[in-house]
Structure formats: structure tokens, C-alpha cells
Amino acid sequence: PMDDPTLISRQQLFARIVGGLGGRAAEEVIFGEPEVTTGAAGDLQQITGLAKQMVVTFGMSDIGPWSLMDAAQSGDVIMR
């Protein structure tokens, strides 16, 4: 598994989320919270989708290693 480039660990995914939030954090530092712009919108959408995939698709959550996706429902999240 360590040599397979298609496998991404939970730690690597989390690092991507942290990196994606860097742009927003930089804006707050440079411009101040009242002057944050819409520039980070794309980054926020990407990391939100990644976080959702981690929980819903990959089973990487504190509730356990379960996928919450029902393949028959075309990607709708289910809770059982």
C-alpha cells in the first residue's frame, strides 16, 4: 500500500484541508477579519467537498469505519 500512488491516507487528506484553509487564514492576517474577501470561496468549496468525502464515502469519522453512501441512491447520504 505504501507504494500505491492511488491510496491517500487520512493524514494526507487532512493536510490538504489545512493547506486549503491557508488562503483564508492569510487573508484574515493581511486584511483583518472585517476585510476578508471572496477570494477563498473556491478553496472553501474544495475542502468542504473533501471533508464530506472523508466522512460519507471513505468512512473516516469518529462514528466508525462505515460508508454513509447508498450506491443505489446515486450518492445520497443515508443514516442508519
Long-range contacts (C-beta under 8 A, 24 or more apart in sequence): 10-54, 10-60, 13-50, 13-54, 13-58, 13-60, 16-47, 16-50, 17-47, 17-50, 17-51, 20-44, 20-46, 20-47, 20-50, 21-47
